[in-house]
Amino acid sequence: MSKVTFFLIALVALLGFLLLSVDKGDSSRPWEMPTLSDNRPVPTVEVSASESRKYEANEFVTVARLELHGKDKELLFKQLTSRRNSVFEQMKNLDVSESDIEQNSVEMRKEWSYDRGTRSLTGYVVCQSFAIKTSSRSTAAAVIASLSAEMDVEINHTSAALKNQDSLKNEAIHAVGKKALDKAASYAESVGGKLGRVISVGGDDYGDASVVYGRSVLGALKAVSYNDAMGADVSAVADSVEISASVRLVVELLQ
């Protein structure tokens, strides 16, 4: 028998031995593929909860716009400066400091007339917006009354807000999370189980607690006459802010 033939016979015998060993292998070996029972989904409890809290407003912001019309551009800018100083003086008389008044850059646009397709420049409009911050409803109402008496000032709105809004939002988020966990624990207990690990947590559509800034109050009509700015109607200013949070919670259920 040649060496080559002997080698081939030995190789065939070895392969047969290996095949028999695999076929009779231990079913508990660690590399064995999992059975269907190992792929069962983890039982879970899924709940949702919401929390809403209302707070007394401690900050009020009035947005107003000073607007002048005229044909002389340079004169309009001078008049705007004078009127702006007058507004600041009125706010000072109401104990509103200049640092609490945010003013935007001055804007200017042209006014045109059209006659049979021909455009003609008729004048200019210069304007400036202000955001006036106060810490009491009575002062906010006085600001509305004082500015409403000015024919060239338009009041967009006055809104109620909170100075410590971020910390209050965090409180609402923690409260709604605890409420959801308590709710999930009750469901688990009702079926004789208990909670395991938290699988997922989802907030509201904005991913954060939402804030409702009281109702926005429009500026008083120009036709209304005010004998005394401090005699303004305080009830016209919103007095509260609502903070809400919601969560969807998925927790493992242990039996």
C-alpha positions in Angstrom: 0.0 0.0 0.0 1.4 3.4 -1.0 1.9 6.2 1.5 -0.7 8.3 -0.3 -3.4 5.6 -0.1 -2.7 5.1 3.6 -2.9 8.8 4.3 -6.3 9.1 2.5 -7.7 6.1 4.5 -6.6 7.7 7.8 -8.1 11.1 6.9 -11.5 9.5 6.1 -11.5 7.6 9.4 -10.7 10.8 11.3 -13.6 12.7 9.6 -16.0 9.9 10.5 -15.0 10.0 14.1 -15.5 13.7 14.3 -19.0 13.5 12.8 -20.0 10.8 15.3 -18.7 12.9 18.2 -20.7 16.0 17.1 -23.9 13.9 16.6 -23.6 12.5 20.2 -22.5 15.8 21.8 -23.7 17.1 25.2 -26.9 19.1 24.8 -25.9 21.4 27.7 -22.8 22.8 26.0 -22.7 26.6 26.2 -22.6 27.2 22.5 -26.0 25.5 21.8 -28.5 27.7 20.0 -31.4 28.9 22.2 -34.8 27.3 22.0 -38.0 29.2 21.3 -38.7 29.4 25.0 -35.6 31.6 25.5 -37.0 34.2 23.1 -40.2 34.9 25.0 -40.9 38.7 25.3 -40.3 40.3 28.7 -43.6 41.0 30.4 -44.1 44.7 31.0 -46.4 47.3 32.6 -47.0 50.4 30.5 -48.7 53.5 32.0 -49.0 57.2 31.4 -49.5 60.0 33.9 -49.8 63.8 33.9 -49.3 66.5 36.4 -50.5 70.1 36.3 -49.8 72.8 38.8 -50.9 76.4 38.9 -48.8 79.1 40.5 -49.3 82.8 41.3 -47.5 84.9 38.7 -44.6 87.0 40.0 -43.5 88.6 36.8 -45.4 90.5 34.1 -44.1 91.6 30.7 -45.9 94.2 28.6 -44.9 94.5 24.9 -45.5 97.9 23.3 -44.6 99.6 20.1 -43.8 103.3 19.5 -44.6 104.3 15.9 -44.3 107.7 14.1 -45.2 108.7 10.6 -43.9 111.7 8.6 -42.2 113.0 5.4 -39.0 114.2 7.0 -36.8 111.2 7.8 -34.3 113.1 10.0 -37.1 114.9 11.9 -38.8 111.5 12.6 -35.7 110.1 14.2 -35.4 113.1 16.5 -39.1 112.8 17.4 -38.7 109.1 18.1 -35.8 109.9 20.5 -37.9 112.4 22.3 -41.0 110.1 22.5 -38.8 107.2 23.7 -37.4 109.4 26.5 -40.9 110.4 27.4 -41.9 106.7 27.7 -38.9 105.9 29.9 -39.8 108.9 32.1 -43.4 107.6 32.5 -42.1 104.2 33.5 -39.7 105.8 36.0 -42.7 107.5 37.6 -44.3 104.0 38.0 -41.1 102.7 39.7 -40.1 100.7 36.6 -36.3 101.0 36.3 -34.6 101.4 32.9 -32.9 98.0 33.3 -36.4 96.4 33.3 -37.1 97.8 29.8 -35.8 95.9 26.9 -35.8 98.0 23.7 -35.3 96.6 20.2 -33.5 98.4 17.4 -35.2 101.2 15.6 -37.0 100.2 12.3 -37.8 102.4 9.4 -39.9 101.7 6.3 -41.1 103.8 3.3 -44.7 104.6 2.5 -45.8 104.7 -1.1 -48.8 105.7 -3.1 -49.8 104.3 -6.5 -51.6 106.3 -9.3 -52.1 104.6 -12.6 -49.2 102.3 -12.1 -46.8 105.0 -11.0 -45.4 104.7 -7.5 -44.6 107.8 -5.4 -42.9 108.1 -2.1 -45.3 109.7 0.4 -43.3 109.5 3.6 -41.6 107.3 6.2 -42.5 105.2 9.3 -40.1 104.8 12.2 -40.9 102.5 15.1 -39.4 100.8 18.1 -40.7 98.0 20.3 -40.3 97.7 24.1 -40.7 94.8 26.5 -41.4 96.3 30.0 -41.0 93.9 32.9 -42.7 94.4 36.2 -43.1 92.3 39.4 -46.6 93.1 40.4 -50.1 93.0 38.7 -50.9 96.5 39.9 -47.7 98.0 38.3 -48.4 96.0 35.1 -51.9 97.4 35.0 -50.5 100.9 35.5 -48.1 100.4 32.6 -51.0 99.5 30.4 -53.0 102.5 31.4 -50.1 104.9 31.0 -49.1 103.7 27.6 -52.7 103.4 26.3 -53.1 107.1 26.8 -50.4 107.8 24.2 -51.7 108.0 20.7 -48.5 106.8 19.0 -48.0 103.8 21.2 -49.6 100.4 20.5 -49.7 97.8 23.2 -49.4 94.2 21.8 -50.1 92.3 25.0 -49.2 91.8 28.7 -48.3 88.3 29.8 -47.9 86.7 33.3 -44.8 84.6 33.9 -42.7 83.1 36.7 -39.2 84.1 37.8 -38.2 80.6 39.0 -39.8 78.8 36.1 -37.0 76.2 35.5 -37.0 74.8 39.0 -40.8 74.6 39.0 -40.7 72.7 35.7 -38.3 70.2 37.3 -40.6 69.8 40.3 -43.5 69.0 37.9 -41.3 66.4 36.0 -40.3 64.7 39.2 -43.9 64.6 40.5 -45.3 63.1 37.3 -42.5 60.5 37.3 -43.3 59.4 40.8 -47.0 59.3 39.9 -46.3 57.0 37.0 -44.2 54.6 39.1 -46.9 54.4 41.8 -49.5 53.7 39.1 -47.4 51.0 37.5 -46.7 49.4 41.0 -50.5 49.2 41.6 -51.1 47.4 38.3 -48.3 45.0 39.1 -49.6 44.3 42.6 -53.1 43.7 41.2 -51.8 40.7 39.2 -49.6 39.3 42.0 -46.3 40.7 40.6 -43.9 43.5 41.2 -41.9 46.0 39.2 -38.5 45.3 37.8 -36.2 47.6 35.8 -37.5 50.7 33.9 -37.4 49.9 30.2 -38.3 53.2 28.7 -39.4 56.7 29.7 -41.1 59.1 27.3 -42.1 62.7 28.0 -44.6 64.9 26.2 -44.3 66.0 22.5 -41.8 68.8 23.5 -39.6 66.5 25.6 -40.1 68.8 28.6 -42.7 70.2 30.9 -44.9 72.7 29.2 -45.8 76.1 30.5 -49.0 78.0 30.0 -48.3 81.7 30.6 -51.6 82.8 32.0 -53.8 84.5 29.5 -52.4 87.3 27.4 -54.1 90.6 27.9 -54.5 93.0 25.0 -53.7 96.7 25.6 -56.7 98.9 26.5 -58.4 100.6 23.6 -57.3 104.1 22.7 -60.8 105.4 23.2 -60.7 104.7 26.9 -59.7 107.7 29.1 -57.6 107.3 32.2 -57.7 110.0 34.9 -55.0 108.2 36.9 -52.6 105.6 35.6 -52.5 103.9 39.0 -56.3 103.5 38.9 -56.0 101.0 36.1 -58.1 97.8 36.3 -55.8 95.2 37.9 -58.2 92.4 37.1 -57.4 92.9 33.4 -53.9 91.3 34.0 -53.5 87.6 34.3 -52.6 86.4 37.8 -51.4 82.8 37.4 -49.2 80.5 35.3 -49.8 76.8 34.8 -47.0 74.2 34.4 -47.8 70.8 33.1 -45.8 67.6 32.5 -46.7 64.2 31.1 -44.9 60.9 30.9 -45.2 57.4 29.4 -43.5 54.7 31.4 -42.7 51.1 30.5 -41.5 48.9 33.4 -40.5 45.2 33.6 -43.1 43.0 35.4 -41.7 40.3 37.7 -43.9 37.4 38.7 
